[in-house]
């Protein structure tokens, strides 16, 4: 019999087939630390392609399924069934697929936005709890070492009282009508039936909003949003600006765009406190810029011996060797693996205040999308997200 924490976790995947870069990212990240063994899945809507991709990944024909519900029931009945399933499909299918597995007691990693509405997102959170399953959402930017460093600095009061937060996820990837050129990702991300009308908020805005919440520990009390469509003829909103009032009346601004011409990934956050400020950019992820009231700039680097333990525990290579997106994604999966293994082996859960985003984070993200859309349709009137109502009632 294997010793506790020695046996790999068995993983499954729904989606991530031909042309789906996010599926490859999940698989690379799961393999990086050797915690997971992909043994089951459905890798596309077209059965022959799904079987071919599954076979290329080492998935046997027996466990290369045609239907998510069939897979959930079959894997739950196996002694060697999957411990966790990754849902890497377009937005409109998340709920039904995740529900099938959670309902059978199988933990789920579901891409964001968690679902297309807060009622269904809340239902997934409820089902996960009722069946003792983990529901995680890969806001993987929170798994960068220097984001963990920023979060610990802010939460420990090193910047003093927070005065203002500015976050943006302004990408230029769809600044032209790619959906009219047969671009697979653009085709569904700009389809309101699949991505929803406030597509950019669900796709990019939820990442920015989670990063804001993760680093500051603050929540949205109310917000005012404005949505635009920059690319002529596009059927969804591709740009959003949101003014937010955070816990303690701290003001914040969020900008999300898929049409920020010339920008690459475009994720950046700046936090201003009474004792100083900090800035982190995804395109330079191994540095964190900190400034004091006199304007003196200190650049903290991934791997420094003086960083907080929250950052150091995620450092894989020595100082001066930059780590990137796949490593951060793998950090997410390593944090998750610690919890999945502890639950599987009946050993103590890890004590880690800064860890992976859960279904609650996914639900709060969906509630954020709904509040922004409601504000926009009411001439940017201030709206209170459902998450704030829930906290006030608690």
Sine and cosine of phi, psi and omega as CSV:
sin_phi,cos_phi,sin_psi,cos_psi,sin_omega,cos_omega
0.00,0.00,0.67,-0.74,-0.02,-1.00
-0.94,0.35,0.56,-0.83,0.09,-1.00
-0.94,0.34,0.45,-0.89,0.04,-1.00
-0.80,0.60,0.63,-0.77,0.07,-1.00
0.96,0.29,0.10,1.00,-0.03,-1.00
-0.99,-0.12,-0.48,0.88,-0.05,-1.00
-0.99,0.14,0.67,-0.74,0.03,-1.00
-0.89,0.46,0.47,-0.88,0.15,-0.99
-0.99,0.16,0.66,-0.75,0.01,-1.00
-1.00,-0.01,0.81,-0.58,-0.06,-1.00
-0.91,-0.42,0.47,-0.88,0.15,-0.99
-0.80,-0.60,0.25,-0.97,0.01,-1.00
-0.58,-0.82,0.66,-0.75,0.14,-0.99
-0.90,-0.44,0.85,-0.52,-0.07,-1.00
1.00,-0.09,-0.33,-0.94,0.04,-1.00
0.95,0.30,0.50,0.87,-0.04,-1.00
-1.00,0.03,-0.53,-0.85,-0.07,-1.00
-0.83,0.56,0.83,-0.56,0.07,-1.00
0.98,0.17,0.06,1.00,-0.03,-1.00
-0.99,-0.17,1.00,-0.09,-0.05,-1.00
-0.88,0.47,-0.53,0.85,-0.05,-1.00
-0.91,0.41,-0.55,0.84,0.04,-1.00
-0.90,0.44,-0.68,0.73,0.04,-1.00
-0.90,0.44,-0.63,0.78,0.00,-1.00
-0.88,0.47,-0.72,0.69,0.04,-1.00
-0.86,0.52,-0.70,0.71,-0.05,-1.00
-0.92,0.39,-0.67,0.74,0.05,-1.00
-0.86,0.51,-0.71,0.71,-0.06,-1.00
-0.91,0.42,-0.65,0.76,0.01,-1.00
-0.91,0.42,-0.54,0.84,-0.04,-1.00
-0.99,0.17,-0.38,0.92,-0.21,-0.98
-0.86,0.51,-0.64,0.77,-0.02,-1.00
-0.97,-0.26,0.03,1.00,0.07,-1.00
0.96,0.29,0.31,0.95,-0.03,-1.00
-0.98,0.19,-0.42,0.91,-0.18,-0.98
-0.83,-0.56,0.50,-0.87,0.09,-1.00
-0.79,-0.61,0.93,-0.36,-0.01,-1.00
-0.96,0.26,0.91,-0.42,-0.09,-1.00
-0.79,-0.61,-0.04,1.00,-0.05,-1.00
-0.45,-0.89,0.38,-0.93,0.07,-1.00
0.26,-0.97,0.02,-1.00,0.14,-0.99
-0.72,-0.69,0.88,-0.47,-0.20,-0.98
-0.92,-0.39,0.56,0.83,0.05,-1.00
0.48,-0.88,0.29,-0.96,-0.02,-1.00
-0.96,0.27,-0.49,0.87,-0.04,-1.00
-1.00,-0.01,0.86,-0.51,-0.20,-0.98
-0.88,0.48,-0.67,0.74,-0.05,-1.00
-0.92,0.39,-0.64,0.77,0.06,-1.00
-0.91,0.42,-0.67,0.74,0.02,-1.00
-0.87,0.49,-0.69,0.72,0.00,-1.00
-0.91,0.42,-0.66,0.75,-0.01,-1.00
-0.91,0.42,-0.68,0.73,0.01,-1.00
-0.92,0.40,-0.68,0.73,0.03,-1.00
-0.86,0.51,-0.70,0.72,0.01,-1.00
-0.89,0.46,-0.62,0.78,0.00,-1.00
-0.92,0.39,-0.36,0.93,0.01,-1.00
-1.00,-0.10,0.03,1.00,0.02,-1.00
1.00,0.06,0.22,0.98,0.04,-1.00
-0.99,0.12,0.80,-0.61,-0.02,-1.00
-0.94,0.35,0.39,-0.92,0.00,-1.00
-0.86,0.51,-0.58,0.81,-0.02,-1.00
-0.88,0.48,-0.53,0.85,-0.08,-1.00
-0.93,-0.37,0.31,0.95,0.13,-0.99
-0.97,-0.22,1.00,-0.10,-0.23,-0.97
-1.00,0.01,0.16,-0.99,0.04,-1.00
-0.93,-0.37,-0.19,0.98,-0.08,-1.00
-0.55,-0.84,0.68,-0.73,-0.07,-1.00
-0.91,0.42,-0.66,0.75,0.00,-1.00
-0.91,0.42,-0.66,0.75,0.06,-1.00
-0.86,0.50,-0.69,0.72,-0.01,-1.00
-0.90,0.43,-0.66,0.75,-0.03,-1.00
-0.89,0.47,-0.72,0.69,-0.01,-1.00
-0.91,0.41,-0.71,0.70,-0.05,-1.00
-0.90,0.43,-0.69,0.72,-0.03,-1.00
-0.95,0.32,-0.56,0.83,0.03,-1.00
-0.91,0.41,-0.45,0.89,-0.03,-1.00
-1.00,0.08,-0.23,0.97,-0.05,-1.00
-1.00,0.08,0.63,-0.78,0.09,-1.00
-0.91,0.40,-0.49,0.87,0.01,-1.00
-0.96,-0.30,0.49,0.87,-0.05,-1.00
-0.92,0.38,0.20,-0.98,-0.07,-1.00
-0.90,0.44,0.60,-0.80,0.11,-0.99
-1.00,0.06,-0.49,0.87,-0.06,-1.00
-0.46,-0.89,0.55,-0.83,0.04,-1.00
-0.83,-0.56,0.73,-0.68,0.05,-1.00
-1.00,-0.05,0.80,-0.60,0.06,-1.00
-0.97,-0.23,0.97,-0.25,-0.07,-1.00
-0.84,-0.54,0.81,0.59,-0.04,-1.00
-0.91,-0.42,0.17,-0.98,0.09,-1.00
-0.86,0.52,0.38,-0.92,-0.17,-0.98
-0.80,0.60,-0.63,0.78,-0.15,-0.99
-0.93,0.36,-0.23,0.97,-0.03,-1.00
-0.97,-0.23,-0.10,1.00,-0.11,-0.99
-0.84,0.54,-0.73,0.68,-0.14,-0.99
-0.87,0.49,-0.81,0.59,-0.08,-1.00
-0.89,0.46,-0.65,0.76,-0.03,-1.00
-0.93,0.36,-0.76,0.64,-0.02,-1.00
-0.88,0.47,-0.64,0.77,0.01,-1.00
-0.87,0.49,-0.65,0.76,-0.02,-1.00
-0.86,0.51,-0.68,0.73,-0.05,-1.00
-0.98,0.20,-0.72,0.69,0.01,-1.00
-0.86,0.51,-0.62,0.78,0.01,-1.00
-0.90,0.43,-0.36,0.93,0.05,-1.00
-0.98,-0.21,0.28,0.96,0.08,-1.00
0.97,0.23,0.32,0.95,-0.02,-1.00
-0.97,-0.22,0.79,-0.61,-0.02,-1.00
-0.92,0.39,0.44,-0.90,-0.13,-0.99
-0.71,-0.71,0.69,-0.72,0.27,-0.96
-0.96,-0.28,0.92,-0.40,-0.08,-1.00
-0.90,-0.43,0.79,-0.61,0.06,-1.00
-0.85,0.52,0.39,-0.92,0.01,-1.00
-1.00,-0.01,0.33,-0.94,-0.23,0.97
-0.90,0.43,0.51,-0.86,-0.12,-0.99
-0.80,0.60,-0.75,0.66,0.08,-1.00
-0.56,-0.83,-0.08,-1.00,-0.01,-1.00
-1.00,-0.01,-0.04,1.00,0.01,-1.00
-0.39,-0.92,0.43,-0.90,-0.10,-1.00
-0.94,0.35,-0.48,0.88,0.01,-1.00
-0.90,0.44,-0.70,0.71,0.01,-1.00
-0.95,0.32,-0.57,0.82,0.06,-1.00
-0.90,0.44,-0.69,0.72,0.04,-1.00
-0.89,0.45,-0.57,0.82,0.03,-1.00
-0.90,0.43,-0.64,0.77,0.05,-1.00
-0.90,0.43,-0.65,0.76,0.04,-1.00
-0.87,0.49,-0.67,0.75,0.00,-1.00
-0.91,0.41,-0.71,0.71,-0.03,-1.00
-0.90,0.44,-0.65,0.76,0.02,-1.00
-0.86,0.50,-0.73,0.68,-0.01,-1.00
-0.90,0.43,-0.66,0.75,-0.04,-1.00
-0.91,0.41,-0.45,0.89,-0.06,-1.00
-0.95,-0.32,0.25,0.97,0.05,-1.00
0.80,0.59,0.69,0.72,0.00,-1.00
-0.90,-0.44,0.45,-0.89,0.06,-1.00
-1.00,0.02,0.71,-0.70,0.15,-0.99
-0.88,-0.48,0.89,-0.46,-0.04,-1.00
-0.84,-0.55,0.50,-0.87,0.01,-1.00
-0.83,-0.56,0.83,-0.55,-0.13,-0.99
-0.99,0.17,0.91,0.40,0.25,-0.97
-0.97,0.23,0.97,0.24,-0.24,-0.97
-0.94,0.34,-0.23,0.97,0.00,-1.00
-0.90,0.43,-0.41,0.91,0.05,-1.00
-0.95,0.30,-0.11,0.99,-0.02,-1.00
-0.98,-0.18,0.14,0.99,0.16,-0.99
-0.97,0.24,0.65,-0.76,-0.02,-1.00
-0.83,0.55,-0.65,0.76,-0.08,-1.00
-0.98,0.21,-0.33,0.95,0.17,-0.99
-0.95,0.30,-0.65,0.76,0.06,-1.00
-0.89,0.45,-0.63,0.78,0.05,-1.00
-0.88,0.48,-0.72,0.70,0.01,-1.00
-0.88,0.48,-0.69,0.72,-0.01,-1.00
-0.89,0.46,-0.68,0.73,-0.01,-1.00
-0.92,0.40,-0.64,0.77,0.02,-1.00
-0.88,0.47,-0.72,0.70,-0.02,-1.00
-0.92,0.39,-0.73,0.68,-0.07,-1.00
-0.94,0.35,-0.40,0.92,0.04,-1.00
-1.00,0.06,-0.04,1.00,0.05,-1.00
1.00,0.10,0.26,0.97,-0.04,-1.00
-0.93,0.36,-0.36,0.93,0.08,-1.00
-0.99,-0.12,-0.01,1.00,-0.09,-1.00
0.96,0.28,-0.29,-0.96,0.02,-1.00
-0.89,0.46,0.73,-0.69,-0.01,-1.00
-0.97,0.24,0.74,-0.67,-0.04,-1.00
-0.96,-0.27,-0.55,0.84,-0.04,-1.00
-0.30,-0.95,0.58,-0.82,0.05,-1.00
-0.78,-0.63,0.72,-0.69,0.01,-1.00
-0.80,-0.60,0.86,-0.51,-0.03,-1.00
-0.71,-0.70,0.60,-0.80,0.03,-1.00
-0.57,-0.82,0.58,-0.82,0.16,-0.99
-0.78,-0.63,0.99,0.17,-0.15,-0.99
-0.93,-0.35,1.00,-0.09,-0.05,-1.00
-0.97,-0.26,0.48,-0.88,0.03,-1.00
-0.96,-0.28,0.29,0.96,-0.13,-0.99
-0.87,0.49,-0.51,0.86,-0.03,-1.00
-0.86,-0.50,0.65,0.76,0.01,-1.00
-0.98,0.22,-0.11,0.99,0.14,-0.99
-0.85,-0.53,0.33,-0.94,-0.08,-1.00
-0.96,0.27,0.93,0.38,-0.02,-1.00
-0.86,0.51,-0.49,0.87,-0.03,-1.00
-0.89,0.45,-0.37,0.93,0.02,-1.00
-1.00,0.01,-0.02,1.00,-0.03,-1.00
-0.93,-0.38,0.25,0.97,0.04,-1.00
0.99,0.15,0.24,0.97,0.02,-1.00
-0.94,0.34,0.88,-0.48,-0.14,-0.99
-0.87,0.49,-0.76,0.64,-0.03,-1.00
-0.91,0.42,-0.67,0.74,0.01,-1.00
-0.90,0.43,-0.56,0.83,-0.05,-1.00
-0.87,0.50,-0.70,0.72,-0.01,-1.00
-1.00,0.02,-0.50,0.87,-0.01,-1.00
-0.95,0.31,-0.29,0.96,0.06,-1.00
-0.94,-0.34,0.25,0.97,0.07,-1.00
-0.99,-0.16,0.92,-0.40,-0.08,-1.00
-0.88,0.47,-0.44,0.90,0.01,-1.00
-0.94,0.33,-0.44,0.90,-0.02,-1.00
-0.98,-0.18,-0.75,0.66,-0.09,-1.00
-1.00,-0.10,-0.22,0.98,-0.09,-1.00
0.99,0.11,0.42,-0.91,-0.04,-1.00
-0.90,0.45,-0.66,0.75,0.05,-1.00
-0.99,0.12,0.76,0.65,-0.14,-0.99
-0.76,0.65,-0.73,0.69,-0.08,-1.00
-0.90,0.44,-0.49,0.87,0.00,-1.00
-0.95,0.31,-0.69,0.72,0.02,-1.00
-0.94,0.35,-0.58,0.81,-0.10,-1.00
-0.99,0.16,-0.79,0.62,-0.07,-1.00
-0.95,-0.33,-0.61,0.80,-0.04,-1.00
-0.88,0.47,-0.59,0.81,0.00,-1.00
-0.92,0.39,-0.56,0.83,0.08,-1.00
-0.90,0.43,-0.72,0.69,-0.01,-1.00
-0.90,0.45,-0.66,0.75,-0.02,-1.00
-0.91,0.40,-0.66,0.76,0.03,-1.00
-0.91,0.41,-0.65,0.76,0.03,-1.00
-0.86,0.51,-0.68,0.74,0.05,-1.00
-0.86,0.51,-0.76,0.65,-0.02,-1.00
-0.90,0.43,-0.65,0.76,-0.08,-1.00
-0.92,0.40,-0.71,0.71,-0.04,-1.00
-0.96,0.29,-0.67,0.75,-0.11,-0.99
-1.00,0.00,-0.44,0.90,-0.12,-0.99
0.96,0.27,0.16,0.99,-0.02,-1.00
-0.99,-0.16,0.41,-0.91,0.01,-1.00
-0.88,-0.48,0.32,-0.95,0.02,-1.00
-0.98,0.18,0.84,-0.55,0.09,-1.00
-1.00,0.07,-0.61,0.79,0.07,-1.00
-0.29,-0.96,0.26,-0.96,-0.04,-1.00
-0.46,-0.89,0.33,-0.95,0.07,-1.00
-0.73,-0.68,0.85,-0.52,-0.10,-0.99
-0.85,-0.53,0.46,-0.89,0.08,-1.00
-0.70,-0.71,0.78,-0.62,-0.02,-1.00
-0.92,-0.39,0.60,-0.80,0.05,-1.00
-0.69,-0.72,0.35,-0.94,0.18,-0.98
-0.87,-0.49,0.93,-0.36,-0.05,-1.00
-1.00,0.07,-0.59,0.81,-0.05,-1.00
-1.00,0.08,0.89,-0.45,-0.05,-1.00
-0.82,0.58,0.70,-0.71,0.06,-1.00
1.00,0.08,-0.13,0.99,0.00,-1.00
-0.94,0.35,0.63,-0.78,-0.12,-0.99
-1.00,-0.02,-0.05,1.00,0.02,-1.00
-0.77,-0.64,0.21,-0.98,0.10,-1.00
-0.97,0.23,0.72,-0.69,-0.01,-1.00
-0.89,-0.46,0.14,0.99,0.03,-1.00
-0.51,-0.86,0.66,-0.75,-0.01,-1.00
-0.60,-0.80,0.69,-0.73,0.14,-0.99
-0.83,-0.56,0.76,-0.65,-0.10,-0.99
-0.74,-0.67,0.80,-0.60,0.16,-0.99
-1.00,-0.09,0.75,-0.66,-0.10,-0.99
-0.79,-0.61,0.63,-0.77,0.16,-0.99
-0.95,-0.31,0.90,-0.43,-0.06,-1.00
-1.00,-0.03,0.11,-0.99,0.05,-1.00
-0.73,0.69,0.73,-0.68,-0.02,-1.00
0.98,0.21,0.31,0.95,0.03,-1.00
0.91,0.42,0.45,0.89,0.05,-1.00
-0.97,0.23,0.82,-0.57,0.00,-1.00
-0.98,0.18,0.50,-0.87,0.03,-1.00
-0.51,-0.86,0.35,-0.94,0.06,-1.00
-0.75,-0.66,0.68,-0.73,0.06,-1.00
-0.79,-0.61,0.76,-0.64,0.08,-1.00
-0.84,-0.55,0.82,-0.58,0.05,-1.00
-0.80,-0.60,0.75,-0.66,-0.03,-1.00
-0.48,-0.88,0.61,-0.79,0.19,-0.98
-0.96,-0.29,0.08,1.00,-0.07,-1.00
-0.80,-0.61,0.51,0.86,0.05,-1.00
-0.99,0.11,1.00,0.08,-0.16,-0.99
-0.75,0.66,0.80,-0.60,0.05,-1.00
1.00,-0.02,-0.31,0.95,0.04,-1.00
-0.97,0.26,0.50,-0.86,0.08,-1.00
-1.00,0.02,-0.95,-0.32,0.00,-1.00
-0.99,0.17,-0.64,0.77,0.21,-0.98
0.96,0.27,0.45,0.89,0.02,-1.00
-0.99,-0.15,0.83,-0.55,-0.03,-1.00
-0.49,-0.87,0.58,-0.82,0.08,-1.00
-0.69,-0.72,0.64,-0.77,0.10,-1.00
-0.78,-0.63,0.74,-0.67,-0.01,-1.00
-0.84,-0.54,0.81,-0.58,-0.05,-1.00
-0.92,-0.40,0.84,-0.55,0.05,-1.00
-0.86,-0.51,0.04,-1.00,-0.03,-1.00
-0.95,0.32,-0.41,0.91,-0.03,-1.00
-0.98,-0.21,-0.13,0.99,-0.03,-1.00
0.28,-0.96,-0.08,-1.00,-0.01,-1.00
-0.64,-0.77,0.27,-0.96,0.09,-1.00
-0.62,-0.78,0.38,-0.93,0.01,-1.00
-0.60,-0.80,0.71,-0.70,0.08,-1.00
-0.75,-0.66,0.69,-0.72,0.04,-1.00
-0.82,-0.57,0.70,-0.71,-0.04,-1.00
-0.89,0.45,-0.50,0.86,-0.04,-1.00
-0.99,0.16,-0.06,1.00,0.15,-0.99
-0.67,-0.74,0.89,0.45,-0.26,-0.96
-0.95,0.30,-0.31,0.95,-0.06,-1.00
-1.00,0.01,0.14,0.99,0.07,-1.00
-0.85,-0.53,0.58,-0.81,0.12,-0.99
-0.78,-0.63,0.87,-0.49,-0.03,-1.00
-1.00,-0.04,0.80,-0.60,0.00,-1.00
-0.84,-0.54,0.72,-0.69,0.00,-1.00
-0.80,-0.60,0.61,-0.79,0.03,-1.00
-0.99,-0.14,0.07,-1.00,-0.05,-1.00
-0.85,0.52,-0.42,0.91,0.00,-1.00
-0.99,0.12,-0.08,1.00,0.00,-1.00
1.00,-0.03,0.05,1.00,0.04,-1.00
-0.92,0.38,0.77,-0.63,-0.05,-1.00
-0.97,-0.25,0.77,-0.63,0.11,-0.99
-0.89,-0.46,0.79,-0.62,0.02,-1.00
-0.97,-0.26,0.93,-0.37,0.07,-1.00
-1.00,0.06,0.68,-0.73,-0.08,-1.00
-0.90,-0.45,0.67,-0.74,0.09,-1.00
-0.77,0.64,0.81,-0.59,0.03,-1.00
0.97,-0.24,-0.17,0.99,0.04,-1.00
-0.88,0.48,0.61,-0.79,-0.02,-1.00
-0.95,0.32,-0.26,0.97,-0.06,-1.00
-1.00,-0.04,0.04,1.00,-0.01,-1.00
-0.96,0.28,0.34,-0.94,0.07,-1.00
-0.91,0.42,0.43,-0.90,0.01,-1.00
-0.85,0.52,-0.51,0.86,0.01,-1.00
-0.86,0.51,-0.55,0.84,0.04,-1.00
-1.00,0.06,-0.67,0.74,-0.08,-1.00
-0.89,0.45,-0.56,0.83,-0.02,-1.00
-0.92,0.40,-0.27,0.96,0.01,-1.00
-0.98,-0.18,0.01,1.00,-0.04,-1.00
-0.99,0.15,0.81,-0.58,-0.09,-1.00
-0.98,-0.21,-0.55,0.83,-0.05,-1.00
-0.81,-0.59,0.15,-0.99,-0.10,-1.00
-0.95,0.31,0.20,-0.98,0.01,-1.00
-0.82,0.57,0.73,-0.69,0.01,-1.00
1.00,-0.09,-0.13,0.99,0.06,-1.00
-0.97,-0.26,0.98,-0.21,-0.09,-1.00
-0.93,0.38,0.61,-0.79,0.09,-1.00
-0.93,-0.37,0.38,-0.92,-0.14,-0.99
-0.70,-0.71,-0.50,-0.87,-0.18,-0.98
-0.88,0.47,-0.73,0.68,-0.03,-1.00
-0.91,0.43,-0.61,0.79,0.04,-1.00
-0.91,0.42,-0.64,0.77,0.04,-1.00
-0.91,0.42,-0.68,0.74,0.05,-1.00
-0.88,0.48,-0.65,0.76,0.04,-1.00
-0.91,0.41,-0.55,0.83,0.07,-1.00
-0.88,0.47,-0.66,0.75,0.08,-1.00
-0.84,0.55,-0.74,0.67,-0.04,-1.00
-0.94,0.35,-0.51,0.86,0.05,-1.00
-0.94,0.35,-0.68,0.73,0.08,-1.00
-0.86,0.52,-0.70,0.72,0.01,-1.00
-0.90,0.44,-0.67,0.75,-0.03,-1.00
-0.87,0.50,-0.62,0.79,0.01,-1.00
-0.85,0.53,-0.67,0.74,-0.03,-1.00
-0.96,0.27,-0.69,0.72,0.00,-1.00
-0.88,0.48,-0.69,0.73,0.00,-1.00
-0.92,0.40,-0.68,0.74,0.00,-1.00
-0.87,0.49,-0.66,0.75,0.02,-1.00
-0.93,0.36,-0.66,0.75,-0.01,-1.00
-0.91,0.42,-0.66,0.75,-0.11,-0.99
-0.99,-0.11,0.06,1.00,0.01,-1.00
0.83,0.55,0.70,0.71,0.07,-1.00
-0.93,-0.38,0.26,-0.97,-0.05,-1.00
-0.86,0.52,0.65,-0.76,0.07,-1.00
-0.93,0.36,0.55,-0.83,0.02,-1.00
-0.91,0.42,0.62,-0.79,0.06,-1.00
-1.00,-0.10,0.99,-0.16,-0.08,-1.00
-0.58,-0.81,0.95,-0.32,-0.08,-1.00
-0.92,0.39,-0.58,0.81,0.00,-1.00
-0.96,-0.29,0.97,-0.25,-0.07,-1.00
-0.68,-0.73,-0.47,-0.88,-0.13,-0.99
-0.99,0.17,0.47,-0.88,0.07,-1.00
-0.94,0.34,0.61,-0.80,-0.05,-1.00
-0.94,-0.34,-0.08,-1.00,0.07,-1.00
-0.87,0.50,-0.51,0.86,0.05,-1.00
-0.89,0.46,-0.67,0.74,0.06,-1.00
-0.89,0.46,-0.64,0.77,0.04,-1.00
-0.89,0.45,-0.67,0.74,0.04,-1.00
-0.89,0.46,-0.71,0.70,0.01,-1.00
-0.88,0.47,-0.59,0.81,0.06,-1.00
-0.90,0.44,-0.68,0.74,0.03,-1.00
-0.92,0.40,-0.64,0.77,0.05,-1.00
-0.90,0.43,-0.55,0.83,0.08,-1.00
-0.90,0.44,-0.72,0.70,0.02,-1.00
-0.85,0.53,-0.71,0.70,-0.03,-1.00
-0.90,0.43,-0.64,0.77,-0.01,-1.00
-0.93,0.38,-0.63,0.77,0.05,-1.00
-0.89,0.45,-0.71,0.71,0.01,-1.00
-0.89,0.46,-0.67,0.74,0.01,-1.00
-0.90,0.43,-0.64,0.77,0.03,-1.00
-0.90,0.44,-0.72,0.69,0.00,-1.00
-0.84,0.54,-0.70,0.71,-0.05,-1.00
-0.96,0.27,-0.14,0.99,0.06,-1.00
-0.91,-0.42,0.62,0.79,0.06,-1.00
0.83,0.56,0.68,0.73,0.05,-1.00
0.90,0.45,0.45,0.89,0.07,-1.00
-0.90,0.44,0.49,-0.87,0.02,-1.00
-0.92,0.39,0.71,-0.70,0.03,-1.00
-0.79,-0.62,0.52,-0.86,0.06,-1.00
-0.98,-0.19,0.90,-0.44,0.01,-1.00
-0.87,0.50,0.50,-0.87,-0.01,-1.00
-0.85,0.53,-0.51,0.86,0.02,-1.00
-0.89,0.45,-0.58,0.82,0.02,-1.00
-0.94,0.33,-0.62,0.79,0.07,-1.00
-0.87,0.50,-0.69,0.73,-0.05,-1.00
-0.90,0.44,-0.67,0.74,-0.02,-1.00
-0.92,0.38,-0.59,0.81,-0.01,-1.00
-0.92,0.39,-0.54,0.84,-0.04,-1.00
-0.99,0.15,-0.35,0.94,-0.08,-1.00
-0.94,0.34,0.00,0.00,0.00,0.00
